Amino acid sequence: MNWKEDKEKIVSTYFDCINRNNEELFSRLEKNKQKSKDIYQIVRFITDRLSAVWLLTMNDKVWDADIIDRSVLESLVKLIFIVQSPSEEEQKLRLDEYWNKLWEINSLKRSEHSKEMLKNFEENLTHLAHLSMLLSPEEEENLKSKWNRKDRKKLAQKWSFSEMLFSLMKDYKGQPFEMLTGLIHEYRMCSHIAHGDETGIGIIEERKGRSEEEREIVHRGHFIKLLSNCLAYSSWTAITIMDFLKEDKKFFFENHDRIESIKNIEKFYHEEVFNDPDYDKYKK
C-alpha cells in the first residue's frame, strides 16, 4: 500500500461525499425556511464545527480535532433528542427548553458566578466582562422565583449527554441510536483530551513515546477516523433533519454508501492500528 496515493483518494472521496450531503441538506432547508427556523442554527453550528474538524485533521492536528469532534457529537445528540421526541407536544417542549428555559437557567448561573468573581477583581477587562453578565436585581429575583435550584438541576440533568442518550435508547427503537451508544467511548476519550486530565495527557504522551514508524501507523488510523466522523455526523445531521421536515432520506443514505468505494483501503489502515499490541492500553 502507498499511503501518499491512498491518502489522496481517501480525502477526495470523503470530501466529495460531505460536499454532496451538505449541498443537498441546505438546499432542502432553504426550501423549508419557515418549518426549519427552530433548528437551522443548530444545523449550522454542527456543519461549521465539522469544517473545523476537517481543517485541523488536514493539518495533522488530530488531538485538537478530537476536542471539536466532541462538541459536534454533543450538539448532534441534542438535535436528535429534539427531533426524535416521542410526541409533537414533547418536541415543542424540548425546543422551548433548548432555546428559552436553559437560557434562563444559564443566565442566572452566569450572573451568580459573576457576582462572586467581581468581589476579587478591580477595574479591568475581566471586571468589565463579568459586569456585563450581571442580571438586574429585578431580573434575578424574577428568575429565582421561576426556577428554584431543584428545578434547575432537574432540567440540566434532562439535557446532559448521558440522559439524552438514555432517553433516546428508551423511546426510540431505530438503528441510529444503537450506533450512538457505540460512540460513548469515543465521547469520553475526546473529553479526556478536552479537559487535559491525566488520561488525556497520557494518551498523547504515550503516542509521542513510540518509534516514528509506530506513530505514523496510529496517526493514519486516527486521521481516517476523524474523516469518517465528519461524514458520519454530516449524514446523521441530514437524516435527522429529513425526519424533522418529514422528507425522503434516500439521497443521504445512498450518498453515505458511496464511501464503500474505498472500504478496502480504509480497512488496511484501520487494521494496522487495531493489530497494535499497545492499543489496548488506552482502549477501555
PyMOL commands that set and color helices and strands:
alter all, ss='L'
color gray80, all
select helices_A, chain A and resi 3-31+33-36+40-58+62-83+88-117+125-131+137-146+149-158+161-171+175-181+184-195+198-208+212-245+250-274+279-282
alter helices_A, ss='H'
color red, helices_A
deselect
rebuild
show_as cartoon
